[in-house]
Amino acid sequence: MFNAKKPSLEELPSSAQLLRSTVIAAVSAVAILVAVVLPAEYGIDPTGAGRMLGLTEMGEIKQELADEAEQDQQLHGADQSSSLWDNVFGLLVGTAHAKEAWQDTITFTLEPGEFTEIKAAMEEGATLFYAWVAEGGRVNFDLHAHAGDQNVTYEKGRGQTEGEGSFETPFAGDHGWFWRNRDDEPVTVTLNLNGAYSGIVRSK
C-alpha cells in the first residue's frame, strides 16, 4: 500500500494565484469565442481576426445554408405550378434574351444537394447585366459580394427557375451567385452575362 505525501501549506496555490488562474482562463475563453467561434459559426467578426484566418466566410456560408433550410421548409408542399403570369413573363424574358448579345454564357448542372459559386471580377461602379434559367427543377440562390470588411447582398431567391436583372457594384471584388439545388433531381442552369468585368470565377 502506498501512502502519498501530504503537501505542505507552502506548496498549495494561494487564493490570489487561484483567482489569477481563473481570470486568465476566462479571458482566454472569451478571446477564443470572439476571434474563432463567432466568425466560424455565425459569420460575426468584431475583431477582424476571423476574416484574416478565413473563418468569417465559413460562418457566412453556414448561416446562408441554415437560412436556406428554414425557408425550404416553409416552401415545402406549396403549389409550384406556373401561373398564367409566369408563362407570359417567361415568354417575354425569352424574347428579350434572344435579342441580347451576351458576353458569356455559362451552363452547369447541380446534383441534388450540390452547390457552387459563380462570380464576376469587377471594379467599383461597374454594371453587370444577367439572365438565367434552371431546367429540371428549382434552385436557391444568393446574389452577393464581399471584399475585406465590405459586403453587399443584391438579391436572394428560394425555389426559383429563372431570373433577370442588373446591378452596379459599390466596391471592387468578385460579385455573383451562390447556387444550391434543393430538389431531388439534377438541375441544369444556364447563366448569361454582359457587362464590365475582367473574368469569371467559379468555386465549389
N, C-alpha and C positions, 0 to 999 in steps of 0.2 A: 504494500500500500504506500502510495507516495503522498507526501504532505507538501503542499505548495507554500512557499514562503510568503508570509503576510507582508504587504508593502507598508512602509512607514508613512507617516503623515507627510514627510517631506517629498516622497515620491509621487503622491497623489496630486492631480492638477488642482489648482486653486479655483475659486469661484470666478475670479477675473479671467483666468485662462479659458474656462469653460464658456463664459459669456462671449469672449472674443472669438472662439472657435465657432460658436453658434451664429454670431453675426457674420463672420466670413462665409459660412456655408449658405446663409440666407441670401447674402449679396450675390454670391456665385450663382445660386439657383435663379435669382431674378435676372441676372445678366444673360444666362443661357436661354431663359424664357423669351426675353426681349430680342436678343440677337439671332437666335436659331429657331426656336419653336414657333413663334408668331409668324415670321416670314415663311417658313417651310410649310406650315399647316394652314395658315389663313391669309397669306399674302400681305400681312401687315408688317411694315418695316420702318419703325420710328427712328432707328439709328443709322440706316443705310448699309449696315453690315450684311444683311441678307441679300441685298442686290449685288454686292461685291462678291459674295460667295455663291451666287446663282440659286439661292434658296427662295427668293421672293417670287420669281417666275413659276417655280414649282408650286408654291402655295396658291398663286393666282389661278393656275390651271386646275388645282384641286377644287377651288371654290367654284370655278366655271362648271366643272363636271358635276358638282353637288347641286348647283342651280339647275343644270340640265335635267338631272334625275328627278328633282322635285317637280319641275314643270312638265316633264314627260308623264308623270303620274297623273297630273291634272288633265293632260290631253288624252290619256288612255281611255278608250271607249267612246270618245267623241266622234261624231259623224264627220268623216273626212272627205265625203263625196263632193265633187266640184259643183258649184252653183252656176247659174246662167252667167252671172257677172264674171266668175272665174274664167269661164270659157271665152267670153268676149275679150277680157283683159289679156288672156293668153294669145288670142289671135292678133290683137293689136301689138303686143310685145314681139311676137314672132315676125310680124311685118316690119316693125322698126328694126329688129335685129338684122333682117335680110338686107336692109339698106345701109347698115353700118360697115365701115371699112375698119374692122378690128385689127389692132396691132398684134395681139397674141390671142390664141385660142388654146386652152388647156383642158384636157379631158382626163379624168381619173375615176377609178372605181373604189368604193369603200365597202368592205365586207361588214356584216352585222357587228356592231360594237366598235368598229375601227374608226380612227380619226386621223386627220392630217392638218397641216397649216400651209397656206399658200399666201405669200406676201410680196408686195412690190417695193423695191428700194426707191425712196422718193426724198426730194429736198423739201424744205419748208415752203408752203404756199403753192405747191404743185397740185394739179387736179387729176383725178382718175375717174374714168367712166367704165362701168361694168354692166354685164348682164350674164345670168347663169340659169341653168335649168337642170333639174335632177330627174333621172329616168329610172324606173324600177322601184321607187319608194320615196321616202321623205328624209330630210336631213335637218340637223340642228346646226346653227352657225353663229359665230360671234365675229363681227367685223370691227377690228380694233387695231391699236398700235401702242407700243411703249418703247421709250428710249431714255435710259438713265432714270431720273425721278419724274419724267413726264409720261402721261398715258392718256388715251382717249378711246372711247367706245362710240363708233358711228352707228351701229345697228346690231340687233340680235334677233334671232328667229328660231322657233321650235316647230318641228314637223312641217317644214316648208318644201316646196317643189320647184320654186323659181324666184328670181329676184332681179331687180334692175335699178340703177341709180348712179350717183356720182358723189364724190366728196373732195374737199380741199384740205390739205394736210396742215395742221397747226405747228408741226415741228418735223425736222428731218428724221428719217428712220425707216424701218420696214413696216408697211401698212397693208393689212389684208385680213384673211379669214382663218378662223379655226373651225373646221368642219367635223361633224361626227354623225355616223349612221346609227340611229336608234331603232331601225326597223329590223325585221327578221330575214330580209333578203338583201343581196348586194345592190348598191345604188351607184349609178354612173352619173357623174356631174360634169357638165361642160361649162367652162367659165371663159367668157370673152372680155378682153381688157383693151383699153385705149387711153392714152394719157402721157403725162410727163414722168416717166420712171426710167431708171437705169438698168433694172434687172428684175428677175423673178426669183424668189427664194422659197423653196419647199422643204418642209421638215415634218417628221413624224412626231 
